[in-house]
């Protein structure tokens, strides 16, 4: 069961070819990381509707977690404390239970905006409405074994794709990390993606082209 779930979470990493000149964008982050919240709410969320036909987005709410496996379950120690572990699990549950990336990002945006405003976990769980689920279902998942398993699988995924990540938010484009490209994307995601795309949407027409990554 765990192996099957890992393949689902890995998604396009092994089996799906990005069509045309599309770009794979993978974001590794933590729910209570201020820099992650700022990037998601100020850069990624507003840019995504303009770019969704040209990029494949993968969100991995894991980051700098330390973990041990004991008695058949994961024990997590999150950088920003136990609340962050719970919110990471909320996001892991929501991302696993929705198939539409637009809805997934709406959910994550809601969670990160609420977390940024110091909302409690029960309030944050109401963001489940963004993916058409009751908050009770997301809470049950996050606080139970399912959420523990899903977060553990995200850890496996991060260790496989970005084993040497040094900080969050950590961005990879087509499964490659470049410090300058990441730095640029964190301050202007739309412009950075436009420079990386071969088949550029109209929204990119205002940006000067730079050498491609």
C-alpha positions in Angstrom: 0.0 0.0 0.0 2.8 2.4 0.9 4.6 1.7 -2.3 1.5 2.4 -4.3 0.9 5.7 -2.5 4.4 6.7 -3.2 4.0 6.2 -6.9 0.9 8.3 -6.8 2.6 11.1 -5.0 5.6 11.0 -7.3 3.2 11.4 -10.2 4.9 12.8 -13.2 8.4 12.3 -11.8 8.7 8.8 -13.3 5.9 8.2 -15.7 4.5 11.3 -17.2 6.1 13.4 -19.9 5.5 17.1 -19.8 3.8 18.0 -23.1 5.3 20.3 -25.6 7.7 22.8 -24.1 6.0 22.8 -20.7 7.9 23.2 -17.4 7.9 21.1 -14.3 7.9 23.2 -11.2 8.4 21.5 -7.8 8.2 23.5 -4.6 9.4 22.1 -1.3 8.2 24.1 1.7 7.0 24.3 5.3 3.6 25.6 6.3 4.8 28.0 9.0 7.9 29.2 7.2 7.5 33.0 6.7 9.4 32.9 3.5 7.3 30.0 2.2 4.1 31.8 3.1 5.2 35.0 1.3 6.2 33.1 -1.8 3.0 31.1 -2.0 0.7 34.0 -1.3 2.5 36.8 -3.1 4.2 35.0 -6.1 3.0 31.5 -6.9 -0.8 31.9 -6.3 -1.3 35.1 -8.4 0.9 33.8 -11.2 -0.4 30.3 -11.5 -3.7 31.1 -13.4 -1.6 32.9 -16.1 0.8 30.0 -16.4 -1.2 26.8 -15.6 -1.4 25.7 -19.3 2.4 25.9 -19.5 3.6 24.4 -16.3 3.1 21.3 -14.2 3.2 22.2 -10.5 4.0 19.9 -7.7 3.7 21.0 -4.0 5.6 19.2 -1.3 4.9 20.5 2.3 7.7 18.9 4.1 10.9 20.9 4.2 13.3 20.7 7.2 11.5 17.9 9.2 13.5 15.5 11.3 11.8 12.1 11.6 12.2 8.6 13.1 10.1 5.5 12.5 9.0 3.8 15.6 6.4 1.1 16.2 5.0 1.3 12.7 4.5 5.0 12.6 6.5 8.2 11.9 7.5 10.6 14.7 8.1 14.1 13.2 10.0 17.1 14.6 9.2 20.2 12.6 11.3 23.3 12.4 8.5 25.6 13.7 7.1 23.2 16.3 4.2 20.7 16.6 1.6 23.0 15.1 3.6 23.1 11.9 3.6 19.3 11.7 -0.2 19.3 12.0 -0.6 21.9 9.3 1.9 20.1 7.1 -0.3 17.0 7.5 -3.4 19.0 6.7 -1.9 20.1 3.5 -0.6 16.6 2.7 -4.2 15.3 3.2 -5.7 18.0 1.1 -3.2 17.6 -1.7 -3.7 13.8 -1.8 -7.5 14.1 -1.8 -7.8 16.5 -4.7 -7.0 15.8 -8.3 -7.2 19.4 -9.7 -4.1 21.5 -9.3 -6.0 24.7 -9.4 -8.1 23.6 -6.4 -5.1 22.3 -4.7 -3.4 25.6 -4.9 -6.5 27.4 -3.7 -6.5 25.1 -0.7 -2.8 25.7 0.0 -3.2 29.4 -0.4 -6.0 29.4 2.1 -4.0 27.4 4.6 -0.9 29.5 4.2 -2.9 32.8 4.4 -4.7 31.6 7.6 -1.5 30.3 9.1 0.3 33.6 8.4 -2.5 35.3 10.4 -1.9 32.9 13.4 -5.2 31.0 12.9 -5.7 27.9 14.9 -5.7 24.4 13.3 -9.6 24.1 13.4 -10.0 27.4 11.6 -7.3 26.4 9.1 -9.1 23.1 8.4 -12.0 25.1 7.0 -9.9 25.6 3.9 -10.9 22.1 2.9 -13.9 23.7 1.3 -11.6 24.9 -1.5 -11.3 21.2 -2.5 -14.9 20.4 -1.9 -14.4 18.5 1.4 -15.7 19.1 4.9 -13.2 20.3 7.5 -13.9 17.3 9.6 -12.6 15.0 7.0 -9.3 16.9 6.6 -8.9 17.1 10.4 -9.5 13.4 10.8 -6.9 12.7 8.2 -4.3 15.1 9.6 -4.7 14.0 13.2 -4.8 10.2 12.4 -2.6 7.6 10.8 -3.5 8.6 7.3 -2.0 12.0 7.7 1.1 10.5 9.4 1.5 8.1 6.4 1.0 10.9 3.8 3.5 13.2 5.4 6.0 10.3 5.6 5.5 9.7 1.9 6.2 13.3 1.2 9.4 12.9 3.1 10.3 9.9 0.9 9.5 12.0 -2.1 11.7 14.9 -1.0 14.6 12.6 -0.2 14.3 11.1 -3.6 14.0 14.3 -5.7 15.8 16.9 -3.6 18.0 15.0 -1.1 20.5 17.9 -0.8 18.1 20.7 -0.3 19.5 23.4 2.0 16.6 25.6 2.9 13.0 26.4 2.1 11.3 27.5 0.0 13.3 25.3 -2.4 12.4 25.4 -6.0 13.3 23.0 -8.8 12.6 23.4 -12.5 12.5 20.2 -14.5 14.0 18.6 -11.4 17.0 20.8 -11.3 17.8 23.5 -8.7 19.8 26.5 -9.6 20.6 29.1 -6.9 20.2 32.2 -9.2 17.1 30.9 -10.8 15.5 30.1 -7.4 16.5 33.5 -6.1 14.9 35.2 -9.0 11.7 33.1 -8.8 11.2 33.9 -5.2 10.9 37.6 -6.0 9.3 37.4 -9.4 8.0 33.9 -10.2 6.1 34.9 -13.3 9.0 36.6 -14.9 11.4 33.7 -14.1 9.0 31.1 -15.5 8.6 33.2 -18.7 12.4 33.2 -19.2 12.4 29.4 -18.9 9.6 28.6 -21.2 10.2 28.0 -24.9 6.5 28.3 -25.8 5.7 31.5 -24.1 2.2 32.6 -23.3 1.0 36.2 -24.1 1.5 37.2 -20.5 5.2 36.8 -21.0 5.3 39.4 -23.8 6.3 42.2 -21.4 9.4 40.5 -20.3 12.8 40.6 -22.0 14.2 37.2 -22.8 17.3 35.9 -21.0 19.4 32.8 -21.6 17.4 29.7 -20.8 18.1 27.4 -17.9 
